[in-house]
Amino acid sequence: MTEVKSGDTVAIHYTGTLRDGQTFDSSEGRDPLAFEVGSGQIIPGLDAAMPGMEVGDKKRVEVECQEAYGPVNPEARQAVPREGIPDEIPLEIGSRLQMQSPDGQAVPVTVVEVDEATVTLDANHPLAGQDLIFDIELVSID
């Protein structure tokens, strides 16, 4: 059988869980996830687990946070004056918003703190600082 190598386009079914068993994402009920191995399209720790697999193989891959979305960066949290945020923007803790960086890039942020004067926004990926576990099944190699 053919084994996966860097540069191959593969399709996998997966379930991603945190160390406490909570599922954060799954391809269940959807098309498999397709990507080019070694291209940086998925997190490094999962990408590195693909070479050598054959169609039909299943495996559990444990990915440390450094090989997933990285550690939490305290500098990615910023308190902004509340009056600088339009009234129609929801400011509940956990709300996902989109800011614009000085160079015009869209930056997703999460509202993590709100008081009368400021709103603290966190630009860390929601899974930053988390070790991740993936149960994967290789569906195809192209």
LINJO-V390670 format. One record per helix or strand of 2 or more residues. SS is the DSSP state (alpha for helix, beta for strand). FROM is the first residue (numbers start at 1). TO is the last residue. If there is no record, write none. Layout:
ss from to
SS FROM TO
SS FROM TO
This chain:
ss from to
beta 9 18
beta 23 26
beta 33 36
alpha 44 47
beta 58 63
alpha 65 67
alpha 74 76
beta 77 81
alpha 82 84
beta 96 100
beta 106 114
beta 118 122
beta 132 141
